[in-house]
Amino acid sequence: MKHLIYLTILFLATTTLSAQEIKLNESIVYVGDKPAFSFAKKSFNNELYVYKLNTKEVLVHMLVDTNGTEIKQDDGKKLVFEQQKVTIQSKNFRTRKWEFLIALLIEEKVIDLNGDINLDNLNRFKAKYDDNDVNKTMR
């Protein structure tokens, strides 16, 4: 049942995020046609660092989380907000592209287009999507 709720949320988010087009091009993240952030891909595209525009101030580090196994079914994505000391791991994001995750963070008002992170919204996002959230498993 829990996974059905996640899939429903992701489906609804996908339909609402289509208005917010995200493009990764030449180390710049574009929201629509406007440059919003800088980025760097590493580890054969298994890691993405998103920076404030034209700086090296890391907003979020996203990576493919293999759980130390070669089986793809248990993989997920990990989002690390180092300055805020928040890590989010979700298997629901396993097949999602980096652009989708950036759009979701903007849609959920975790990151604004100036590169500012709202800690309250980040904690709400973590409670909503993190597979390791103790509160979620207690329900």
C-alpha positions as CSV (number, residue, x, y, z in Angstrom):
1,M,0.0,0.0,0.0
2,K,2.8,2.4,0.9
3,H,4.4,1.9,-2.6
4,L,1.1,2.6,-4.3
5,I,0.9,5.9,-2.4
6,Y,4.4,6.8,-3.5
7,L,3.7,5.9,-7.1
8,T,0.5,8.0,-7.1
9,I,2.5,11.0,-5.6
10,L,5.2,10.6,-8.2
11,F,2.6,10.4,-11.0
12,L,0.9,13.5,-9.9
13,A,4.2,15.3,-9.5
14,T,5.2,14.3,-13.0
15,T,2.1,15.8,-14.5
16,T,2.5,19.0,-12.5
17,L,6.2,19.3,-13.2
18,S,5.8,19.2,-17.0
19,A,5.1,22.9,-16.9
20,Q,8.6,23.5,-15.3
21,E,11.0,22.4,-18.0
22,I,14.5,21.6,-16.8
23,K,17.4,21.3,-19.2
24,L,21.0,20.4,-18.4
25,N,23.3,21.9,-21.0
26,E,27.0,22.8,-20.9
27,S,27.3,22.8,-17.1
28,I,24.2,25.0,-16.7
29,V,20.8,24.0,-15.4
30,Y,18.1,25.9,-17.3
31,V,14.6,26.3,-15.9
32,G,12.6,27.1,-19.0
33,D,15.1,29.3,-20.9
34,K,16.6,30.9,-17.8
35,P,19.9,29.7,-16.4
36,A,19.3,28.9,-12.7
37,F,22.2,26.7,-11.4
38,S,25.5,25.2,-12.4
39,F,26.2,21.5,-12.4
40,A,28.8,18.8,-12.7
41,K,28.3,15.2,-13.6
42,K,30.8,12.6,-12.2
43,S,31.3,8.9,-12.0
44,F,30.0,8.1,-15.5
45,N,26.8,10.1,-14.9
46,N,26.1,8.3,-11.6
47,E,26.6,11.6,-9.6
48,L,25.4,15.1,-10.1
49,Y,26.5,18.1,-8.2
50,V,24.2,21.1,-8.4
51,Y,25.8,24.5,-7.5
52,K,24.6,28.0,-7.1
53,L,24.9,29.6,-10.5
54,N,28.5,30.2,-11.6
55,T,29.9,29.2,-8.2
56,K,31.2,26.1,-6.5
57,E,28.8,26.3,-3.6
58,V,27.1,22.9,-3.6
59,L,23.4,23.0,-3.1
60,V,22.7,19.3,-3.5
61,H,24.8,16.2,-4.4
62,M,22.7,13.6,-6.1
63,L,23.9,10.0,-6.7
64,V,22.8,6.6,-7.8
65,D,22.6,4.5,-4.6
66,T,23.5,0.9,-5.5
67,N,23.3,-0.3,-1.9
68,G,26.6,-2.1,-2.5
69,T,24.9,-4.8,-4.7
70,E,24.9,-5.4,-8.4
71,I,21.1,-6.0,-8.5
72,K,19.4,-3.0,-10.1
73,Q,16.0,-3.6,-8.4
74,D,17.2,-2.4,-5.0
75,D,18.9,0.7,-6.4
76,G,17.7,4.1,-5.6
77,K,18.9,7.7,-5.6
78,K,20.4,9.6,-2.8
79,L,20.2,13.4,-2.4
80,V,22.7,14.9,0.0
81,F,22.2,18.4,1.3
82,E,25.6,18.7,3.0
83,Q,25.2,22.2,4.5
84,Q,21.9,21.3,6.0
85,K,23.1,17.9,7.1
86,V,20.2,16.2,5.4
87,T,20.3,13.0,3.3
88,I,17.4,11.5,1.5
89,Q,17.4,8.0,0.0
90,S,14.6,6.8,-2.2
91,K,14.0,3.8,-4.4
92,N,11.1,5.6,-5.9
93,F,13.5,7.9,-7.7
94,R,15.5,4.9,-9.2
95,T,14.4,5.4,-12.8
96,R,14.0,9.2,-12.6
97,K,16.4,11.5,-14.5
98,W,18.4,14.2,-12.8
99,E,16.1,16.8,-14.5
100,F,13.1,15.3,-12.8
101,L,14.7,15.5,-9.4
102,I,15.7,19.1,-9.8
103,A,12.2,20.0,-11.0
104,L,10.7,18.2,-8.0
105,L,13.0,20.1,-5.6
106,I,11.9,23.4,-7.2
107,E,8.2,22.3,-7.3
108,E,8.3,21.3,-3.6
109,K,10.0,24.7,-2.9
110,V,13.0,23.1,-1.4
111,I,15.3,25.1,-3.7
112,D,14.3,28.4,-5.2
113,L,15.7,29.8,-8.5
114,N,18.3,31.9,-6.6
115,G,19.8,28.8,-5.1
116,D,18.4,29.3,-1.6
117,I,17.3,26.2,0.4
118,N,14.2,26.3,2.6
119,L,15.0,24.0,5.6
120,D,11.3,23.5,6.6
121,N,10.4,22.5,3.0
122,L,13.5,20.3,2.9
123,N,12.5,18.5,6.1
124,R,8.9,18.1,4.7
125,F,10.4,16.7,1.4
126,K,12.5,14.2,3.4
127,A,9.5,13.1,5.4
128,K,7.6,12.6,2.2
129,Y,10.1,10.7,0.1
130,D,12.9,9.3,2.3
131,D,12.8,5.4,2.5
132,N,14.7,5.5,5.8
133,D,12.4,8.0,7.6
134,V,11.5,6.5,10.9
135,N,8.2,8.5,11.2
136,K,7.0,7.1,7.9
137,T,7.5,3.5,8.9
138,M,5.7,4.0,12.2
139,R,2.4,4.9,10.6
